[in-house]
Amino acid sequence: MAACRTPGRKSQRVISRDHRVASPSYGRVHSFVYKRGKGCWLWDMDGRKYLDFAAGIAVMNVGHSNPEVVSAVKKQLSLGLHAGFPDFYAETSVRFIEKLFSLLPGFGKAFLTNSGTESVEAALKLAKWSSGKKWLIAFDHCFHGRTMGSLSMTNSKPVQQKGFGPFLPVKHAEFPYPYRSKLDDESLTERCIQSVVKRVKEVKGDVAAVFVEPIQGEGGYVVPPAGFHKELRKLCTEEGILLCGDEIQAGCFRTGTFLALQGFGVKPDLVCLAKAIGGGLPIGAMVAKKSIMRWPEGSHSNTFGGNLLACAAGTAALDFMKKKRLGENVKNVGKHILTRLEELKERYEIIGDVRGRGLMIGIEIVKDKKSKRFGIEERKKIICSAEKAGLLMLPAGKSVVRMCPPLVLTKEQADKGLEIFEKAVKSV
Ligand SMILES: Cc1ncc(COP(=O)(O)O)c(C=O)c1O
């Protein structure tokens, strides 16, 4: 994709070098080149300052260069980097899991990974192993990662799957997309649940797990009706199917509660986490109830899971989120942003929908409110224009602008970002 704006001289040099050596599969919208970050602010190679509403793809929940995370990493650096946790015991890694469970009551076992997709791979393997069943159910427009197991479910964009088959046996059911449905919440929920029922019947009940994002992330920050997840939970329990919550993007207080599914009043059987739980270092976890995670020694492992630096950073990040009650800030600032965006929606014809929970907010850009045709070009222009004015945001879905800032965002910073956002919308 063409860059948003003309980068500064130093930034341009890095971009040219990048284009020579980095995989062309990366999809860069921006020409921002990272130099340093602090809290909700970023600086590029040429000294330009940006307000960050992207948080390194929903990772930097505790803010960039969080002093507590940095200090924990420095302390661990002096003790060593890697213990080989899957083969040797390490207190730093155990402490991280214990800290995670202090935020996740009712889950008793964790498998540590290095990324979101690896957490999903672990979950689908555990689901298959523990159920002895073959099929997986996921949802239209879902995103669960890009390795072969998770990719078998991912279908938020055709390019992600095209040319990579064959895939694992997966059935896709309809995910409720209230803005693009003519049905009321109740009927839409019913239709989507029936779509899952249909898929289960098609494979004669041979379903190991249903994988669901509490709020679809890459698919367009799509928030299902309030009762959808409860109905899905009920169905899975009745059918003896494991419910796996992919909380990789929505979890970690992004929506106000530690798990986004908690906010929907639902407890999944398995949970996939990554992104924000490492405070910026690569770490993920797949957690399950003790009664489910009973796979035998040697059945699943890795090399870097439980890496000491990542666990030290993760423990500090989780501690910080708990201590600073980031969930409360998320609810307050998120509400403030949503209220202001609703006002903008009334004023601008190209803002079709404003939705989200906490600081997981999507703005669907359309050609006009009546036709609801996707405003693909308009969305790109808004993101580019905002970048030029010093606000970084990411796209999601076909024409959604997503706001997923660090969770330490203040109301003043939110207002500053919204001011730039409004100007960008106006310019389009
Ligand atoms: C909901 C969800 N699941 C899985 C993944 C994959 O995570 P990773 O990119 O760390 O493999 C992502 C990444 O965006 C995600 O949003």
The ligand as an ORCA input file, in Angstrom:
! r2SCAN-3c Opt
* xyz 0 1
  C      -7.932    -11.922     18.012
  C      -6.552    -12.271     17.534
  N      -6.147    -13.547     17.584
  C      -4.915    -13.901     17.190
  C      -4.018    -12.986     16.719
  C      -2.649    -13.410     16.282
  O      -1.696    -12.909     17.144
  P      -0.152    -12.828     16.683
  O      -0.088    -11.810     15.598
  O       0.585    -12.458     17.908
  O       0.198    -14.185     16.172
  C      -4.397    -11.633     16.649
  C      -3.481    -10.611     16.112
  O      -3.853     -9.542     15.730
  C      -5.697    -11.265     17.077
  O      -6.124     -9.998     17.015
*
